[in-house]
Amino acid sequence: MNVTSRTVDKFVVRLPDGMRDRINLVARTNHRSMNSEILERLGRTLIEDATGILNVEYMEQLSNRCKELEAQLEALRKQPSLDVLTRALQQVTSRCEELEDRASGAMLKVAHG
């Protein structure tokens, strides 16, 4: 079956004032039609959304693993003469806090879209 402008799905979108002109300018800069520009950008955001969700899940897994390692190092730190492990624990704790902050920020970003 041939795909023509009469056979593809159509959807009417109401654009806020000025957006049509902005899309037109960007489309011309990219040597695309406005329709192609809109489809390109929409497709890209759908991929970014999916990737963002995977990144949040990955960061949560990293954060959980950091917490596990932190607990293990804390138990080892209680043994005598373990200055190296104490420093390692401090580094892991710091890194876990960074990851938790990044994961929280990423989740908020995805949730608020």
Summary of the structure (lengths in Angstrom):
residues: 113
radius of gyration: 24.5
end to end distance: 37.5
largest distance: 78.5
contacts: 235
relative contact order: 0.08
helix: 75%
strand: 0%
